[in-house]
């Protein structure tokens, strides 16, 4: 079997985050817990949505794709044109409105029975109100439309409030929230849920991968427990069965990290692994060996069925994965199937010689990793919670000049061990210091030898 250096083939993807400060901070925090060791973030913060195009243009030459905070800044930037990288945005709706309504009920800031809501479709509004069992007949809403400006949304809310038809407003747009506050209108900000943000970030990463690499087809691997692994009267609620699924999940993470993949529960007996063809190749010895099959089957002592689907889109890859896992299930042997576009079909054995796959050797710690470890170790208890630091603090900790401290932080960013963050808001006169998010968890992942433990 050929030996591949997973670090050399690791996919590094840089995503630009264009939005208000709250969006950038929240997305960066969620990204730290993602399964993308090669992920880098570049923030571009604006104060008003009409600055979205300018903010995006400033970072286009440093990123592989851009994630906008919502459809409004996305459309503003698209109208300006000339963006040379793929773009996507965080959608409105979904669980965000439900959680905002619950906050309204608990806080009493607004009366959800009499409220105006922007950027929402009728279906989302009706579904959310049905979920909390509240009558929406007194609710006023307007769907998102690229022809409506922030000033138009603000006027929508103000007219209804001044006419006595609403108790307040719910908005997705920061500048609208600022306008409502200036007019003393009670309002709640509807922010995307963590799940929605994670999904949007995943979409941005996959989009960036497709733009950056020639082998950019999406690859979806379905791994499921074979019928033979389960007794005839098993129940998903049984403790041993839940333990089996958790163990399978940990085993999948072992190889998934090597291909920068996402591992998601699919149903009660299977998991879905999402990556790209370029990252799948080294793990499968250039599509000669089935991923997961030998190692996970041996570790769990059960039969697994593995199907791999390739596609130019997520839908195409997923459909091909279903077909592939069905073929693997019908064969009933220790092999997987891969199905791609144009009826491409490959049969992949568990291993060329039938032996289990061994873990890659533990890499030596680099100079940048050693610097990061020193900083993390020297930080106080409160600072160690957030791992957010600036050049002045680095200079104190390492006893170096401010200039050297700045070079140290920039080196950590280039090594993928830190992310630049928006400057903190300070009352001091002058330009606030640039802050950096240290990625201490990447030390753990490199030194634990990918032992299958997950941090979520």
C-alpha positions in Angstrom: 0.0 0.0 0.0 1.3 3.4 -0.8 2.0 5.7 2.1 0.5 9.2 2.0 1.3 12.1 4.2 -2.1 13.4 5.3 -0.6 16.8 6.4 0.8 17.4 2.9 -2.5 16.7 1.3 -4.6 18.4 3.9 -7.0 20.9 2.3 -6.6 24.4 3.5 -9.6 26.6 2.9 -9.9 30.3 3.8 -13.4 31.8 4.3 -14.1 35.5 4.5 -16.8 36.5 7.0 -18.6 39.7 5.9 -21.1 41.1 8.4 -21.6 43.0 11.6 -19.3 42.4 14.5 -21.8 40.1 16.3 -22.0 37.8 13.2 -18.3 37.5 12.8 -17.7 36.8 16.5 -20.4 34.1 16.7 -19.4 32.4 13.5 -15.7 32.3 14.5 -16.7 30.8 17.9 -18.7 28.0 16.2 -16.0 27.4 13.6 -13.5 26.6 16.4 -15.5 23.4 17.1 -15.8 22.3 13.5 -14.1 19.3 11.9 -11.9 21.5 9.5 -8.3 21.6 10.8 -7.4 23.4 7.6 -10.0 26.1 8.0 -8.9 29.8 8.2 -11.1 32.8 8.6 -10.7 36.4 7.5 -13.2 38.9 9.0 -14.5 41.9 7.2 -16.8 43.9 9.5 -19.1 46.6 8.4 -21.3 49.0 10.4 -24.1 49.4 7.7 -25.3 46.9 5.1 -24.5 49.3 2.3 -20.8 48.8 3.1 -20.9 45.1 2.4 -19.5 45.4 -1.1 -16.6 47.5 0.1 -15.9 45.1 2.9 -16.0 42.1 0.6 -13.6 43.7 -2.0 -11.0 44.3 0.7 -10.5 40.5 1.3 -11.2 38.9 -2.0 -7.5 38.4 -2.8 -7.0 36.6 0.5 -9.9 34.1 0.6 -11.3 31.1 -1.3 -15.0 32.0 -0.7 -17.0 34.6 1.2 -19.9 34.0 3.7 -22.2 37.0 4.1 -24.2 37.5 7.2 -27.5 37.4 5.3 -29.3 37.9 2.0 -29.3 41.7 2.2 -25.5 42.3 2.4 -25.1 39.5 -0.2 -27.4 41.2 -2.7 -25.7 44.6 -2.0 -22.3 43.1 -2.8 -23.6 41.2 -5.9 -25.1 44.4 -7.3 -21.7 46.1 -7.0 -20.2 43.2 -9.0 -16.6 42.2 -9.6 -16.3 39.7 -6.8 -13.8 37.1 -8.1 -14.5 34.3 -5.5 -17.5 32.1 -4.8 -20.0 33.6 -2.4 -22.9 32.4 -0.2 -24.9 33.8 2.7 -26.7 32.8 6.0 -30.4 32.2 5.2 -33.1 33.9 7.3 -35.9 32.0 8.9 -35.8 28.5 10.3 -35.4 28.1 14.0 -34.3 31.7 14.5 -37.9 33.1 14.6 -39.0 30.4 17.0 -36.3 31.2 19.5 -36.9 35.0 19.2 -40.6 34.6 19.9 -39.8 32.5 23.0 -37.4 35.3 24.1 -40.2 37.8 23.6 -42.6 35.8 25.7 -40.1 35.4 28.5 -38.7 39.0 28.5 -41.9 40.9 27.9 -40.0 43.3 25.6 -42.7 42.8 22.9 -46.0 41.1 22.7 -45.7 38.3 20.1 -49.5 38.7 19.4 -48.9 42.2 18.1 -45.6 42.5 16.4 -44.0 43.3 13.0 -41.4 41.0 11.5 -39.1 41.6 8.6 -37.3 39.2 6.2 -39.7 36.3 6.8 -42.0 34.3 4.5 -45.6 33.6 5.4 -44.9 29.9 5.8 -42.0 30.5 8.3 -44.2 32.9 10.4 -47.1 30.5 10.4 -45.0 27.5 11.3 -43.2 29.3 14.1 -46.4 30.6 15.7 -48.0 27.1 15.4 -45.0 25.7 17.3 -45.5 28.0 20.3 -49.3 27.7 20.0 -49.9 31.4 19.6 -52.5 33.0 17.2 -50.6 35.0 14.5 -53.7 36.9 13.3 -52.3 40.2 14.8 -48.8 39.7 13.3 -47.5 41.8 10.4 -44.6 40.5 8.3 -42.8 41.3 5.1 -40.7 38.8 3.2 -37.1 39.5 2.2 -36.9 41.2 -1.2 -33.7 42.6 -2.7 -35.6 45.7 -3.9 -36.4 46.7 -0.3 -33.7 48.8 1.4 -33.0 48.9 5.1 -34.8 52.2 5.2 -37.8 50.5 3.7 -37.8 47.8 6.4 -37.5 50.5 9.1 -40.4 52.4 7.7 -42.5 49.2 7.6 -41.9 48.8 11.4 -42.3 52.5 12.3 -45.6 53.0 10.5 -47.2 50.0 12.2 -45.9 51.0 15.6 -47.0 54.6 15.4 -50.4 53.5 14.2 -50.8 51.5 17.3 -51.0 48.2 15.5 -47.9 46.6 17.0 -46.2 46.4 20.4 -42.8 46.4 18.8 -40.7 44.8 16.1 -38.5 41.8 15.2 -35.7 42.4 12.7 -32.8 40.5 11.2 -31.0 43.7 10.1 -28.5 45.5 12.4 -29.1 49.0 10.9 -32.9 48.5 11.3 -32.4 47.6 14.9 -30.3 50.7 15.4 -33.1 52.8 13.8 -35.8 51.3 15.9 -33.7 52.0 19.1 -33.3 55.6 18.0 -37.1 55.9 17.7 -37.6 54.1 21.1 -39.5 51.3 19.5 -39.3 48.0 21.5 -37.5 45.4 19.3 -35.7 42.1 19.3 -32.9 41.1 17.0 -33.5 37.8 15.2 -30.1 36.1 14.9 -29.5 32.8 13.0 -29.4 29.7 15.2 -26.0 27.9 15.8 -27.3 25.1 13.6 -28.1 27.5 10.7 -24.7 29.2 11.1 -22.9 25.8 11.0 -24.7 24.7 7.9 -23.9 28.0 6.2 -20.3 27.7 7.1 -20.2 24.1 5.9 -21.7 25.2 2.6 -19.0 28.0 2.3 -16.2 25.5 3.0 -17.5 23.0 0.4 -18.0 25.9 -2.1 -14.4 27.1 -1.5 -13.1 23.6 -1.9 -14.8 23.2 -5.2 -13.3 26.5 -6.4 -9.8 25.9 -5.2 -9.0 22.3 -6.2 -9.3 20.5 -9.5 -10.6 17.4 -7.9 -13.4 19.4 -6.4 -16.3 17.0 -6.8 -18.3 16.5 -3.6 -17.9 13.0 -2.1 -20.4 11.6 0.3 -19.7 8.4 2.2 -22.6 6.5 3.8 -21.5 4.0 6.5 -24.2 1.8 8.0 -24.4 -1.1 10.3 -25.3 -4.3 8.4 -28.5 -6.2 9.3 -26.2 -9.1 10.4 -24.8 -6.8 13.1 -28.2 -6.5 14.8 -30.3 -9.0 16.6 -33.8 -9.6 15.2 -35.6 -7.7 18.0 -33.3 -4.8 18.6 -34.6 -1.4 19.6 -32.8 2.0 18.9 -33.5 2.9 22.5 -31.5 0.0 23.9 -28.4 1.2 25.8 -26.0 -1.3 24.1 -27.2 -0.1 20.7 -26.7 3.6 21.5 -23.2 2.7 22.7 -22.5 0.9 19.5 -23.5 4.0 17.4 -21.4 6.3 19.5 -18.4 3.9 19.1 -18.9 3.9 15.4 -19.1 7.7 15.4 -15.7 7.9 17.1 -14.1 5.4 14.7 -15.4 7.4 11.7 -13.9 10.6 13.1 -10.5 9.0 13.1 -10.3 8.8 9.3 -12.7 11.8 8.8 -10.1 14.2 10.3 -7.5 13.0 7.8 -9.8 14.1 4.9 -11.1 17.2 6.6 -14.6 15.7 6.4 -17.9 16.4 8.3 -19.4 13.4 10.1 -23.2 13.6 10.5 -25.8 11.2 11.9 -27.9 10.0 9.0 -30.5 7.7 10.6 -30.6 5.1 13.5 -28.1 2.8 11.8 -25.9 5.0 9.6 -23.7 8.1 9.4 -22.9 10.4 6.5 -19.4 11.6 5.8 -19.1 14.7 3.6 -15.8 15.7 1.9 -14.3 16.3 -1.6 -12.8 13.8 -4.0 -9.4 15.5 -3.7 -9.4 14.8 0.1 -10.8 11.3 -0.4 -8.1 10.0 -2.7 -5.1 9.9 -0.2 -7.2 8.1 2.5 -8.4 5.5 0.0 -5.0 5.0 -1.6 -6.1 6.7 -4.8 -9.6 5.0 -4.7 -8.1 1.5 -4.3 -9.2 0.8 -0.7 -12.5 1.4 1.0 -12.4 4.1 3.7 -13.5 3.1 7.3 -14.3 -0.5 6.4 -11.3 -2.4 7.7 -10.5 -0.3 10.7 -14.0 0.4 12.0 -15.3 -3.2 11.3 -12.4 -4.7 13.2 -12.7 -2.2 16.1 -16.5 -2.8 16.6 -16.4 -6.5 15.6 -19.5 -6.0 13.4 -20.1 -5.9 9.6 -20.4 -2.4 8.0 -21.8 -1.4 4.6 -20.0 1.5 2.9 -21.2 3.4 -0.2 -19.4 6.4 -1.7 -21.2 8.9 -4.0 -19.4 11.5 -6.1 -21.2 14.4 -7.7 -20.9 17.9 -9.1 -23.5 18.9 -6.5 -24.4 17.7 -3.0 -27.7 16.3 -4.2 -26.0 14.3 -7.0 -23.4 12.9 -4.6 -26.0 12.0 -2.0 -28.1 10.1 -4.5 -25.1 8.2 -5.8 -24.1 7.3 -2.2 -27.5 5.8 -1.6 -27.1 3.7 -4.8 -23.6 2.7 -3.8 -24.5 1.6 -0.2 -27.4 -0.5 -1.6 -25.0 -2.3 -3.9 -22.6 -2.9 -0.9 -25.5 -4.2 1.2 -26.6 -6.6 -1.6 -23.1 -8.0 -2.0 -22.8 -8.8 1.8 -18.9 -8.9 1.6 -16.1 -6.9 3.0 -16.1 -4.3 0.2 -17.5 -0.9 -0.6 -18.9 0.6 -3.8 -18.2 4.0 -5.3 -20.7 5.5 -7.8 -20.0 8.8 -9.6 -21.3 10.9 -12.5 -21.7 9.2 -16.0 -22.4 5.8 -14.3 -18.9 5.5 -13.0 -18.9 2.4 -10.7 -15.9 1.1 -8.7 -15.6 -1.8 -6.2 -13.3 -1.0 -3.3 -12.0 -3.8 -1.0 -11.5 -3.3 2.7 -7.7 -3.4 2.2 -5.4 -4.8 -0.5 -4.1 -7.6 1.7 -7.1 -7.9 4.1 -5.2 -6.4 7.1 -6.5 -3.5 9.2 -5.2 -0.1 8.5 -2.7 1.4 10.9 -2.7 5.0 12.2 -0.3 7.5 10.7 2.8 8.4 12.7 2.5 11.2 15.1 3.9 14.4 13.6 6.7 16.4 15.3 5.7 19.7 16.8 6.6 22.7 14.6 8.1 26.0 15.7 4.7 27.7 15.3 3.0 25.0 17.4 5.7 25.4 20.1 5.1 29.2 20.2 1.3 28.6 20.4 1.8 26.1 23.2 4.0 28.6 25.1 1.4 31.4 24.8 -1.5 29.1 25.9 0.5 27.9 28.9 1.4 31.4 30.0 -2.1 32.9 29.7 -3.9 33.5 33.0 -7.0 31.5 33.9 -9.5 34.1 32.6 -7.6 34.6 29.3 -7.3 30.8 28.8 -11.1 30.5 28.6 -11.3 32.6 25.4 -7.7 32.5 24.0 -8.2 36.0 22.5 -5.0 38.0 22.6 -3.3 41.1 21.1 0.3 42.0 20.3 0.8 43.9 23.5 -0.1 40.9 25.6 2.1 38.6 23.5 5.0 41.0 24.1 4.4 40.8 27.8 4.2 37.1 27.9 7.2 36.4 25.7 9.2 39.4 26.8 9.8 40.6 23.3 9.3 43.9 21.4 5.9 44.9 20.2 7.1 44.5 16.6 8.3 41.0 17.2 5.0 40.2 18.9 3.1 41.3 15.9 5.3 39.1 13.6 4.7 36.2 15.9 0.9 36.6 15.7 1.0 37.0 11.9 3.1 33.8 11.7 0.5 31.9 13.7 -2.2 33.1 11.3 -0.2 31.9 8.3 0.3 28.5 10.0 -3.5 28.1 10.6 -3.0 28.3 14.4 -4.8 31.7 14.9 -7.5 33.8 13.3 -7.5 37.6 13.1 -10.5 39.0 14.8 -12.3 42.4 14.7 -10.8 45.0 17.1 -12.5 45.2 20.4 -14.6 48.3 21.1 -12.7 50.6 23.5 -13.3 54.0 25.0 -9.6 54.8 24.6 -8.6 57.4 22.0 -7.0 56.1 18.9 -7.1 52.9 16.9 -8.1 49.8 18.9 -5.5 47.0 19.0 -5.9 44.1 16.6 -7.0 40.9 18.4 -6.3 37.3 17.5 -8.1 34.1 18.4 -5.6 31.4 19.3 -6.6 27.9 18.2 -5.3 25.9 21.2 -7.5 22.9 20.3 -5.3 22.4 17.2 -2.4 21.5 19.5 -4.6 18.8 21.0 -5.6 17.3 17.7 -2.0 17.2 16.4 -0.6 15.7 19.6 -3.3 13.2 20.3 -2.5 11.4 17.1 -6.2 11.6 15.9 -7.3 9.2 18.6 -10.9 9.4 17.6 -12.0 11.7 20.5 -14.4 14.5 19.3 -14.7 18.0 20.7 -18.1 19.5 20.0 
